[in-house]
Amino acid sequence: MDRSASPQTRRHHHLLSLLAVLLASQGTAAETKVENPTERPAASRKAPRLETIDVLGHVHSYVATDSEAATKTPTPLLETPQTVSVITRQQMDDQGIQNLGDALLYTAGTFTGLVGSATRFDYVALRGFNDGETDNTVMDGLKLLSDAGGYSSMQVDPYFLERVDVFRGPSSVLYGRASPGGLVALTSKQPLDRAYHEFEIGYGTQGQKRVGFDLSGPLDRDHKLTYRLSGLYRYTHTQTHHVRSERQALMPQIRYQFTPDTSLGLQAILQNDPSGGQHGGLPADATINRDHNGRRISRHFFDGDAAQDQFVRKQRMFGYSFNHRFNDHWSIQQNFRYLRSHVNMKQVYGFGWLAPDSPELLRYYSGADERLRAYTLDTHVLGQFDTGQVGHTLLAGFDYQQRHNTGFWPSGLADPINPFQPSYGRPNVEILGATPVLRRLRQTGVYLQDQLVWKRWHLLLSLRHDQAQVRNGEDTASSLNQGKLSRRGGLLYLFKNGLAPYASYSESFSPNALSGEDGRLLPLSSSKQREFGLKYQPPGQPFLMTLAAYDLLQHHVGARIMNTSYYQAAGTIRSRGLEWETHARLSRQWSLIGSYTWTRMHYVNGADRGHIPYQAPHQMASVWAQYVSDFGLKAGAGVRYVGHSWADSANTQVVPNYTLADLSLGYDFGRADSRWRGLSAQLTLRNLTNKTYVASCAALNFCYYGEERNIMANLRYQF
């Protein structure tokens, strides 16, 4: 396939001093107490009762205590022997996030600037790994089943989310095939057993308009039948001239609590994206530098043409979640989701200079008409029991995933354009052909996991076997059918003072859906990681710090052959790194998030041996502080630093580092007058200084400007 508009194959002393100060601040006493895992008996845990989820209880802090992202069981983060970051609803609201990339800006080991300001797809690089993957996202325990080799990438608007968990490192023991860097786990808002209503309107720069509502509560006197209905409309002109982005989305849900031990939830997500915004890249010598005729292309320049620019996506998701608790020790859960998507796209895009000294960009045309159908089913049994002095949380399950994507991709040539004096109209487009699309995936997996606790020792053992089938087209040469065993082990010791050192080993695999020049699929990619870390949560305090060091290898990496739609095996990549992250509520008024990432990647063998992959920043750091006054005023400010990266696999051009500032101001009118209770206003500014910068490059001809200053004002009413 030709996703050429964006080829997805793709000082420090001051920052370190600041992070050291933040680490020292852990001793500050916080007024809010949280459950302390160190105080619970090691071998007396019972299976949790199945009750209606009250997600509102999760939105008042930046400090999450539990997560299911790494184990598929409710496990304290302090007892999980791998790195997990949680972005709570409170953090998302305070920072005024508008897409998934915004939500991850202050998360360690995570880079979302792969296509700059474009938001058509949710590209997330974890621990430096970026292979154009959009299929490393799960929601409510099920993969979203995007097709990374096509244009059918599923998106869920963050307005529908309660939290986002980022699990870093290989994770095939959970969901089968997976990107080596980890996965992003979304948790959707759920029906509440009490009345809740929210209305929101927003307006901002770039012609942004936003309207949202979120309604929930019981439908009967016994509160057995509950509902939630969330909806959103948003529109923006975007920072690129002649390009707009628009979304209409609705998420209805119903949950019925048959008995205290049995419940069934139904959910649908209906989303239309009439326009998906821009997605083009520009040459490095006229964005990073002024080496081409001494001029720089504007960050507002559009390399396409409005007469040939369209990205329409219609997606539907329907699913259910069934829970039953047999007794105090055993329960069963089954989740199912059906997905379908229709993408219609046409675009003209730049592909480097027409000639070395030409002021014009060569342009191509590409299009797509794709229809994706997919469904996924996961059933698992959870048992919690003791054998002598050892406590067990045993998980055994089965899942099935199937995806079928069909359509065609037309491609051709278009008139060149002068980016310094652009002229738009109806360009001459010569269609050279259309490639039929038939992409199939089927995966069946069985898994077993045991979390053992003896005194203060925590041992995690996981095993999973998958049978994965991938097929591109009707030719059997472009198919793969292979079984794979994935393993994971982790050991953690939890001291009484809240310190928890740990060590872990994990594996993952990914059946390549990428074809070589001979039409055959590339070999299955596999990964393995060793991680050592330290977690710290003072007893009873809303504070969690994680420090982790890892060594991660990925074998049989696929790399795009430039100027073609084919790929080649690029050998093995090694990623070693250090990550630090802290989430804290320092007092009733102050909350803090801090992170630092050091990543060192290189090709171990192959044609690029010794080179560093592009779009892998060497260092990243961030800090966000939030203050809430007693009289309703709140203010938040953050700084983000992204270190230099390479613009190409040959390491001939550096993408410079950049530092950005963000600001948020809000006011709760109910604090001043009880008659206005529930009414609040917020002003959010990202890239406060309006810095012009290149976020990253995927090749010398495909560099992406980052987001310009974005101002958004919101008015919200909750009752």
N, C-alpha and C positions, 0 to 999 in steps of 0.2 A: 504494500500500500504506500501511497505517497502523501504523507502528512507534511509536505515540504514547507508549508507556511510556518511550521515550527517543528523541525526535525528532532524528535525526542528520543533519539538513540542514545540516542542522545546525541607615644602612644600606648601598645599592649601593656606597658608597665602601669599606666594609669588605670586601665581596666582591671588588671589583676589586683591592684591595691584596693579598688572599690569592692571587688568581690571578697577580698579578705575582710574588709570592714563588715560586709553583710554576713559573712560566716560568724564573725565575732558577736553579731547582734543576736544570735540564738539564745543568749542568756537572758534577754529581756523577758520579764514575766508578762504573760498574756492573761487577760481577765477571763477569757472564755475557756472552759474545760472541754476536753474531748475524751472519748473512750480510750483507755490505755491498754493495748494488747498485752503489755508485760504483766498486768495484774490478773489476767484470766487463767484459770487452771488449764494446764497443758492438755489433759486428756479427758475433758468433761464437756466437750462441745456437742450441742444438739443440732439437728437439722432445723433450719429456720422455718417458721410458720409462713404459709403462703397468704399474705395479706395484700390489700390494695396499696399500691405504692403511692406515697405522698412525696412527690418530687419537690414540692416547695421547700421541704426541709433541707434540701441540698443547695439552695441558692444563696445562702447568707455568708459564705466564706470562700476564700481561695484555697483552703486546705481540705482536701478530700482524705478520708481515712481508709476506705476500702475500694477495691476494684475487681471486676471480673475479667478484665482484658487479658491478663496473663495466664489465667487458670480456668476460666469458665465457671468459677465458683466465687461467692462473696468472700474475698480474702483480704485481710488488712495489708495495706501497702508496705507496712513495716515488716511483715512476715513473708513478703514475696521476694525470692532470690533472683530477681531480674529487674531491669529498669522500667518503671511505668510512670508516666506523667499524666496528670489529670487537669483539664481545663474545665472549671465549673461554670454553671450558668451565671453565677455572680461575676466571675471574671469576664465572661463574654459580654455581659450587659455593661459593665464598667468601662470596658475598652471599646464599646460600640462596634463590634465586629460585624462585617457584612458578608463574609464568605469564609469557607473553611481555612483558607490560607491565612486570613487575619487572625483566626483563633489560635494558630500555632506560632505566631511571631515571637512569643516569649518562652518557647519551649526548647530545652536543650536537645542537641543532636538532630535538630529538624530544620530543613531549609525548604522554603516555599517560593523562592524567587526564580524558579526555573524558566518561566515565561514572562517575567516582569509583571506588568500591571494587568495582563490578560487573566480572565477568570472563567474561561469557557470550560476548562477541565480542572480537576483537583489533582495537580501534580505535587507530590510530597516526597522529598528525598530524606531518607533516614540513615544516619551514620554514613553519609556520603554516597549512598547507592541511589543512582538515578538511571533507569533504563527505559524512560518513557512510560513507566508503570502507572496505571490508574486503577489497578485491580487490587490494591493493598488496603482497601477500606471495607470495614464491616459495620453493620448497624443492627443493634439488638441481637447480637450473637450470630448473625448470618452475613455472608459476603454479599456485596452489592453486585457482583458479577459483571462489572464493566469489561468491555473488550478493548484491551490496551493496544491491540493491533489494528483497530478500526477507529471510527469516530463516535461509536456508541458508548460513551462513558456516562454512567449514572451519577447524578448529583442530588444531594439532599440539602435544602437550604438550612443554614444554622439556626434560623428562627424556630425550627421544629425540634431543636435538640435541647436536651437537658444537660448534657456534659459530653466531653470528648476525651477519650483515653488514648494515649500514645504509648504503645508497647514496642520497645526497641530491641532489635536482635531477631534472629531466625525464629519463626513461629509456626512451622508446619505441623507441629503436634496438636495445634488447636484447630486449624481450618484447612489443612492440606497445603496445596501449592501456595507459596508466599514469596514476596520479595525479601532478600536477605536482611535489609535494614530494619524490618519490623512492619507493623501495621498500625492503622488508625481506626479506633473503635468508637463509633457514634452510638449514643444512647438517646432515643427519642423521648419527647415528653409523653407522659402516660396519664390516663384518666385519674381524677382525684375523687375522693369520697366526700368532699365538701365543695360548696359553690365557689368558683373562682372565675373572674372575668377580667380581661385585659384588652384595651384598645390602644393602638399606637399609630402615630403619623410622623413622618420625617421629611425634611427637605434639605438639600445641600448643594455644594458646588457640582459642576458638570451636569446641571439640570436634574440632579437626583430627586426622585419622589418615591415615597415609601408609605404603605398602609398595611397594618397588620392587626389581627385579632386572635385571641386565645381564650376559649370558653370551656369550662369543665364543671363537673359536679354530679350528684346522684340524680337518677331518673325515677326512683321509687322511694317509698318511705323507709324501707329497710336498708337502703344504701347498698343493695346487692348489685344493682345495675347502674353503672357509671359511664359517663361519656367524656370525650374531649374533641373539640373542633377548633383547629388552628388554620389560619389562612393568611396569605401574604400577596401583596402586589408591589413590585418595585420597577423603577425605570431610571436609566441614566444615559447621557450622551457619550460617556467615557472620555478619557483624556485624548483619544485619537480622533482627529477630525473625521466627520462623515460616518462615524460608527456609533451604534447604540447597543444597549443591553437591556433586556426586558424579561420579567418573570411573573407568572401567575401560578400560585400553588395553593393546594388545600389538603389538609390531613385530618380526616374524620376517624374517630376511634370509639369503640364500645368495649367495655369489660363487664363480664357477669361473674359474680362470686357465688357459685352454686352452694357451696358449704364453706366453712372456715378453712377447709383443706383443698378445695378444688376451684379453679377459676379458668375462664377462657376469655382471651382478648382478641378482638378483630381490629385490623388497621388497614387503611388505604392512604396512599400518597398520589395525588393527581397533580401533575406539574406540566405546564407549558412554558417554553422559552421561545417566544417569537423571534428573538435576536440574541445571539450569544457573544456579541462583542468582537473585538479584533484578536488576531492571533498570529501576527507576522513578525519576522525578525529582520534586522538591518545589518549592514557590514560593519565590522569592528573599526575599520580605518576612518569611518565617518561618524562614529558614535563614541567609542572609547577615546579615539584620537582624532586629530584633524589632518591626517596624512593623505587624504584624497582631495587634492586641489585646495588644501588648506581650509576646508569648510566642515561643519558638523551638521548632521541632519537633525531637524527639530524632533523633540519627543512627541509632538502632536501630529507628525507626518503619517499619512495613511498610504501604504504601499499598494493597496488594492484600488477598487473603483466601486462606487455605490451602485452602478448599474449591474455589476457582477459580484455582489456581496450578499450572502445569505447564509445564516446558520439557524435553522429552526429545529428545535428538539421537543418532542412530546414523549413523556415517560409516565408510566403507571406502575404502581406497586400495590399488591394486595397480599395480606398475610394474616396469620393467626399465631397465638402463643397459648399453649395449654399447659397448666401446672396442676399436679396432684401430689399431695403429701400422704403417704401410706400410714406413717406413724412418726414417732419422735426422731427416727433415725434414717428413714428412707423416703425419697421423693423422686418424681419423674417429671421431665419437661420436654415438650415438643414444640419446635418453632418451624414455621413454613412461610415462604414468601414466593410469590410469582411476580415476575417483572417483564415489562415489555417497553420498547422504546422505538421511536421512529425519528431518524435524523435526515434532514434534507439540507444539503450544503452546496454552495458554489462560491468560489473565491478566486481572485487574481492576487498574486503575491510576488514579492521581489525575491530574486535569487542571485544576488551579487551584481557586480558591475557588468555592463554590456561589453566593455573593453577596459584594460588597465587604466587608461587616461580618460575614459568617457564619463560625462556627468550624469549618465542615465543608468537606471537599474534594469537588468534583464528581468522579465516577468513571465511567469507560467500561470496556467489555469488548472485548478483541480476542483472536483465536485464529489458528491457522495449522495447516495440514496440508500440508507441502511434501515433494516427492520430487525431488531433484536428481540428474541424471546428467551426467557430463562426462568428456572425455578430452583430453589434450594430447600432442603429439608434436613433438620437436625433433631435427633432424639437422644437424650441422655438420662441416665439414672444416677442419682447422687445419694451416697450413703455416708453417714457420720456415726462412728462407733469407736469403741476402745478395745484393744487387745492387751490386757495387762496394764502396764503404765504408758503404753503408746496409743495416742489418739490418731485416728484415721479419718480423712475426708476422701472418699473413693468416688471417682467419676468414671463411668463407662458409657460410651456412646457410639452412634453411627450417624454419618451424614452423607447426603447425595447432592451433587451440584450438576446442573446441565444448562448449557448456553448454546444458542443457535442464532447466528448473525448472517443475514443474507442481504444482497443488493448489488450495486455496481458503483465503480469509481471512474467517471470520465476525467480525462486529462488533456492538456494541450498547451498552446503558446498564446501569449498576449502581447500587446504593444509595450515597449519600454516606457519608463517614466523618469522624469527629472525630479529627484527628491528635494532639490533646492528651489525649484520653480515648478511645482506640480500643476498639471492640467488634467482635469477629470471630464468625463463624458461617457460615451459608450465605447469602450475599447474594442479593437478588433481581436476576436478570440478565434483561434483555429483549433478545433477539437481533433486530436490525433487518434483517439480511441477510448474505449471504456472497458475496464477490467471487471469481470464478474466477481462477486463476493460470496463465498460460502465458507464460513468459519464455525467450527463446532468444537465444543468442549464438554467432556463428561468426566466426572470424578466421583469415586466412591471411597469412603474412608471409614475405618473403625479405630477407636482410640480408647486408651485406658490410662488413668492417672491416679496417683495416690499421694496425698499430702500427709506426711507423718509428723507427729509432734511428740517428743520425749523430753520431759523437763523443759529446758530452754532451747533445745535443738529442733530445727525445722528442716525436714527433708522433703524435696519435691522430685517425684519420678514420673515421667510421661513417656508414652509409647503410642505410635500411630502407624497404621499401614494404609496406603492409598493406591488405588488403581486409576491412573489418569490416561484419558484418551483425548488427543487433539488431532483435528483434521482441517486442512485448508484446501478447499476445492474438492473435486471428485477424484483426483489422481492419488492413488495409494502411496506414491512416493512422498506426498506432502502430508503424511499422517504419522502419528506416534501413539503407541499403546504400551505403557510401562508401569510397573509397580514400584513403589518406593516406601522404605521404612524410615521413619523419622524418630529421633530420640531426644530426650531432654532430662537433665538432672541438675538439681540445685541444693545447696546446703547452706543454712543460715543459723547463726547463734544470736539469740536475743538477750542482751544484758538487762539487768533491772533498771539501769539508768537510761534505757532507751536506745543505746547503741546496738547496731545489728550488722556485723560483718557477714559477707556471704561470698560464695563462689558458685558458678553455674556453667553448664555446657548445653548447647542447643544446636539443632540442625533445621534446615529447610531445603525445599526443592521447588523448582518451577519448570514445568514442561514448556519449552519455547514454542510460541506460535509464530516464530519468525522464520522466513524462508531464505535460503541461499540462492545464488545465481542459477543453480541446477534445479531449483524448485523444491528441494528437500528441506524439511524442517531441521533447524539446528539441534544439536544434542541437548538433552535435559540438563538444566543448570542446577547445581547443588551448592549448599553453603553450610559452614559450621563455625561456631563461635565459642570462645572462652571468655568469661566475664568475671571480674572480681570487683567487689564494691563494699561500700559502707553506708548504712542508713542511720538516721538519728531522729528520734522524736522524744523530746523530754516528757516524762510521765504526766499525762493529763493536760498537755499543752497543745494548742493548734499550731503546730510547727512540724514541718517534715523536710529534712535535708537528705539528698542522695548524692553520693560520689561514686562513680563507676569508671573502671578501665576495662577495655575489651580488645580482643584480637579476632578479627572476622575475615574469613576467606570465602570467596565465591568462585566456583569453577565453571567452565564452559560459558563464559560471558558472551553475549551477542552484541555486535556493533554494526551500525549502519554503514553500508558502502555508499559514500557520498555521491550525489547526483543520480542515485538509483533508488528503487524501492526495495532493494535486497539487503541482506545482512550477512555478516561473516563471523565466525568464531574468533574472539579476541583474546582467548586464554583465561588467565586467572587474575582476579583483583584481590588485593589485601588491604583491609582497612583496620587501622589501629587508632584508638582514640581515648580521650579522657572527657568525662562529662560531669558537671556539677550543677545541681538545681536545688533551690530552696523555695518553699511556699510557707508563709508565716502570717499569722495575725498577731502583731506585736502588742497591741492593746485594743481597747474598744474602738478607738478611732483609726488606728494605723494597720494597714495590710501591706505585704511586700512579696514580690516575686523576683528572684534572681537566677541567672543561669550563665554558664560558661561551657564552651565546647572547643576541644582541640582535636582535629582529625588529620591523620596522615594516611593517604591512600596512594597506591601505585599498582601498575600492572606487574605481576610476578613473571609472566612469560608472554609469548606471542610477539607480534610485530611492534607493539607499543611497550615492550618490556622496559621498566624503569620510569616510564612516564606516569604522570598523575592524571586521572580522569578529569574532564571538564565538569563544571557546575558542582564542584566539591570544595567549598570554602575551607581554608586551613584553620581558621579560628572564627568563633562567633561568641558574642556576649550580649546580655541584656539585663535590664533592671526596670521594674515597674513598682511604683509606690502609690498607694491610695489612702486618702484621708477623708473621714466622714465626721462632720461636726455635730454637736448636739442640737443645733438649731436648723439642720436640714441641708446645709451646704456641703458638697463633696467635691474633691478635686483629685485627679490622678495624673501622673506624669511618668513617662518611660523613655529610655534610651536604648537603641538597638545598634550593635556593631556587627558588621559582616566583613570578615577578612578577605584577602585577595583569593581569586580562583583562576583557573586557566580557561581560555576561550576555545581551545581546540585540543585534540588528542596528542598532537605533536608538541604541545607546550611551547608555541612560538609567540603567543600573545597573552599577557596578563590582564585579567579584569580587576581593576583597582578596588581596594576596600572602601567601605562607606559607612557612615554613622548617621542615624536618623533619630529624630525626637518625635514623641507623640504626647498629646495632651487631652484630658477629659475634664469637663466641668459640669456639675449637675446640681439640682436643687429639688428638695422634697417639700412641696407647698404645704403638706399636711402638718409639718413640724411647726409652721408659723400660725396656722389656723386649722382647727380640726374639721371645719366644714370642707376643706380641700383635701381631706385625707385620701390617699391613693393617687393623687396627681403629682407627676414629677416631670422635670425637663432636663435635657442633657445636650451638651455640645461636645462633639468629638473632633479632634484634629489629628490626622496622621501625616507624617512628614511635615512637621510644623514649619520648618525653614524653607520648604518648597525646593529642596535640593534636587538637582538633575543628576541622575546617576544611571549606570548600566547595572542591572541586577545580576545578570549572568549571560553567558554565550554558550550555544550548543555547537557552534562552528564559527569560523571567521566571517561567514556571511549571514549568521543568524545570532545577533545580539539583541537583548531585550531591555528596553528602558524600564526602570522601576516606576512605581506609582508617584505621581506628583502630589502636592498638598491636597488632601481630601478633607473637606469640612462637612459635617453632618449634624443637623439639629433635630432632636427627637422630642416629642411630647407624648407621655404615656399616662394612661389612667387605669388603675387596678382597683377592683372592688369585689 
